[in-house]
Structure formats: structure tokens, C-alpha cells
Amino acid sequence: MDGIVLLKDDHKTVEKLFKKFEKAGDDAHAEKRKIADQVIEELTTHTWIEEKVFYPAAREAVPETQDHVLESVEEHHVVLWMLSELKGLDAADERFDAKMTVLMENVRHHVEEEEQDWFPTVRKAMGRKRLTELGERMEAAKKDAPEDPLAVPSADE
């Protein structure tokens, strides 16, 4: 699978989870906890493969994307810390929904920038064959992704 398609599929998966969270009732704590746990798993894996495989390849193929990549890594930093806080937060805590809302806003902004501002440039520079190879490497890297959001490199930076 093409690496950019793989990332966009991940984005769609997370967006569906966000919509489920938004539709859950105010008192649906168990359901919201389950959805949040899925979001944590999905985004931890996604940021891992972006940082380990996609971003380095994008920077190499299109050096002018460096600023986009650096900004994305900083956005990952914020998101990963929010994920780690959500991981340990009771869904009945008054801050839980607010923290998820801020997380969703951050992730949606990040996705929009990636998909509209620089994925097209990377696609043009890499071409289908290279993107397919990259997608295979990213798919393989998913199995190495940590469960702990703070184990993703940008969480430390």
C-alpha cells in the first residue's frame, strides 16, 4: 500500500473514533473510556511510523518539507503528552471530555496540514513505486510501535 494512503487511512480511522466519542452521551463513561483507549493506541502507532519511517523519507525526498516535518513533530509532542494524560485519567473525571476535545482539535489541525499542505508535494517527489515501498516499511514498523505514547521519540523532545 502507498505510504500516504496508509497515513490517510489511519487519519480516517481516528476521525471515526472521534465522531463516536462526540456522539456518546455525557454519562457514557465506559464507552468513552473504550473509545479513548482505541484513540491512544491508534495515534501512538501512527506517530511512531510517521517519525520512524515517513518523516525521514519525506525530508530526504523533498528537503523543503523540513519546516513542515519539524512543526509536525512538535504537534506530535503535544498530542503524545495528552494521550499519556488521557491514558491514566478516569473517564468520569470532569477534565476527561475537555482533554479529549482539545486532543481532537489538535489532531484535526495536524491532519489537515499534512493532507493539504505537504502530502501532495511528497507524493509528486516520490512517485508510486517509492511510496509503495515506504508503505510496506511503515506497515511493518507498526508491529514495533510502543504502547506507551511517551515512548515515541517526539514525546521526549
C-alpha positions in Angstrom: 0.0 0.0 0.0 1.1 3.5 -0.8 2.6 5.2 2.3 0.4 8.3 2.0 -2.7 6.2 1.5 -1.8 4.3 4.6 -1.4 7.5 6.7 -4.7 8.9 5.3 -6.4 5.6 6.2 -5.1 6.0 9.8 -6.4 9.5 9.8 -9.9 8.3 8.7 -9.9 5.6 11.4 -9.1 8.1 14.1 -11.7 10.6 12.8 -14.4 7.8 13.0 -13.4 7.3 16.6 -13.6 11.0 17.3 -17.1 11.1 15.9 -18.1 8.1 18.0 -16.8 9.9 21.1 -18.6 13.1 20.2 -21.9 11.2 19.8 -21.6 9.3 23.1 -23.7 10.7 25.8 -22.4 12.8 28.7 -22.7 9.9 31.1 -21.4 7.2 28.7 -18.1 7.0 30.7 -17.4 3.3 29.9 -18.0 3.8 26.2 -15.9 7.0 26.2 -13.1 5.2 28.0 -13.1 2.4 25.5 -13.0 4.9 22.6 -10.2 6.9 24.2 -8.2 3.7 24.6 -8.6 3.0 20.9 -7.6 6.5 20.0 -4.5 6.3 22.2 -3.5 3.0 20.6 -4.1 4.3 17.0 -2.4 7.6 17.5 0.6 6.2 19.3 1.2 3.7 16.4 0.6 6.4 13.8 3.0 8.9 15.3 5.6 6.1 15.6 5.5 5.1 12.0 5.5 8.7 10.8 8.5 9.6 12.9 10.5 6.4 12.3 9.7 5.9 8.6 7.7 8.6 6.8 9.1 11.9 8.0 12.8 10.9 7.4 11.9 9.7 3.9 9.8 12.9 3.2 12.7 15.1 4.3 15.1 13.2 2.1 12.9 13.3 -1.0 11.7 16.9 -0.5 14.2 18.9 1.6 11.9 21.9 1.5 9.4 20.0 3.7 11.8 20.2 6.6 9.8 23.0 8.3 6.5 21.0 7.9 8.2 18.0 9.4 9.6 19.9 12.3 6.2 21.5 13.0 4.5 18.1 12.8 7.0 16.6 15.3 6.2 19.5 17.7 2.5 18.8 17.2 3.1 15.1 17.9 4.9 16.1 21.2 1.8 17.9 22.4 -0.6 15.1 21.3 1.6 12.3 22.8 1.6 14.0 26.2 -2.2 14.5 26.0 -2.5 10.8 25.2 -0.4 9.8 28.2 -2.6 12.0 30.4 -5.8 10.5 29.0 -4.4 7.0 29.5 -4.4 7.5 33.2 -7.5 9.7 33.6 -10.8 8.3 34.8 -13.5 8.9 32.2 -15.7 10.3 34.9 -13.2 13.0 35.7 -14.5 16.4 34.9 -11.4 17.1 32.7 -11.8 13.9 30.6 -14.1 15.3 27.9 -12.3 18.6 27.8 -9.0 16.9 27.3 -10.4 14.7 24.5 -11.9 17.8 22.9 -8.6 19.6 22.9 -6.9 16.4 21.6 -9.4 16.2 18.7 -8.9 19.8 17.8 -5.1 19.4 17.7 -5.2 16.1 15.7 -7.7 17.5 13.2 -5.5 20.6 12.6 -2.4 18.3 12.2 -4.2 16.1 9.7 -5.5 19.0 7.7 -2.0 20.5 7.4 -0.4 17.1 6.4 -3.1 16.2 3.9 -3.5 19.6 2.2 -0.2 21.3 2.7 2.6 18.8 2.1 1.4 15.2 1.3 0.8 16.3 -2.4 4.3 17.7 -2.6 5.8 14.5 -1.2 3.6 12.3 -3.5 4.9 14.2 -6.5 8.5 13.9 -5.5 8.5 10.2 -4.5 6.3 8.6 -7.1 4.2 5.5 -6.9 6.9 2.8 -6.6 8.8 4.6 -3.8 5.6 5.4 -1.9 4.6 1.7 -2.1 7.9 0.6 -0.7 7.6 3.2 2.0 4.1 2.0 2.8 5.4 -1.6 3.2 8.1 -0.3 5.6 5.5 1.7 7.6 3.1 -1.3 7.8 6.0 -3.5 9.1 7.0 -0.8 11.6 3.5 -0.8 13.2 4.4 -4.0 15.0 7.3 -2.3 16.7 5.2 0.6 17.9 5.2 1.1 21.7 2.0 1.0 23.8 3.2 4.0 25.8 2.7 7.3 24.0 5.7 8.7 25.8 8.0 6.1 24.2 7.5 7.7 20.8 10.7 9.8 20.1 9.0 13.3 19.9 7.5 12.9 23.3 11.0 13.4 24.7 11.9 16.4 22.7 
